[in-house]
Amino acid sequence: MKLIHISDTHIGRGDNALRFERVVEDLLKNPPDAPGNCVVVHTGDLIDSATEANRRAARVLLDRLAARYRVLLSPGNHDYGNAVSVSNEDALAFQQAFGDYIFQGKPASFPVLSEVGAGYVFIGLDSNAEELKFLDRLFAEGRLGGNQLWALNHMLDSPAVAGRQAFIYMHHHPFSFGYSVMPDVGDGKSLYHLFAQLTRPFRRLKDAYSFCQVARDRVQGVLFGHMHYGLDCSGDARKYGIQLALDGSSTTCTDNDGEDRMRYRVIDLSDLSQTTRMLKL
């Protein structure tokens, strides 16, 4: 079974719709495995801002991808609003527009449990869940909340998960790599990097520690996005008995930061080996 991890496509910003179309075309022309043996996981920020036009454009592209692959989607903060804040109205509109990809035909609530192939389950979380309250909606820290963590804890103990390898996917990152990545200042963006450094503590999942304690020794892998770094955080995850933890980067290379290629990962679930497929911009 192959897992294709994409993230942070930000459709609606610049030419990202065309970029994501190229990624979709590549996946349709060069599938990493036979039909039925692949699942695509998109870990949020499908769109750049919560407008109807962006949702329509993204829907067309996801539907094309779903013609060949099963597609799982978790919402990002941009999907529920924009870079500054989220709103209940935009969250509801996004969930209604993409409910089949988010909830997989199940009731509209999180966590979402999906059986994929033989012996695998995927659990989708909404890391914006507790950001929708009045005082919490500014900025994009991410917070699962006690109710969602309680439900996840019980789900991981359920017969539906027992004996299967479990993978969790969400948008915000629960590990500490965001603090250890210091971009250089030779690119003329000194003020931006200063702002990024000062605000980094506010852009990690607020209840990351509680999440890791719930997932500890019960989850095979965690997939996420948000920071666009595209780093392998498995070293931090193994402290909690989690073998694989991957940031999906921005598949459409949003905010290029000197890069000239798009990328997505393909993970073989049988041994957790991975390859990266790159496409020139």
Secondary structure, DSSP 8 states (H G I E B T S, - for coil): -EEEEE----BTSTTHHHHHHHHHHHHHHS-SS-TTSEEEEE-S--BSS--HHHHHHHHHHHHHHHTTSEEEE---TTTTB-SSBB-HHHHHHHHHHSHHHHHTTS-S-SSEEEEETTTEEEEE--TTGGG-STTT-BS------HHHHHHHHHHHTSTTTTTSEEEEE-SS--STHHHH----STTS-HHHHHHHHHHGGGSS-TTHHHHHHHHTTT-SEEEE-SS----B-HHHHHTTT--EEEE---TT-SS-TT--EEEEEEEETTTTEEEEEEEE-
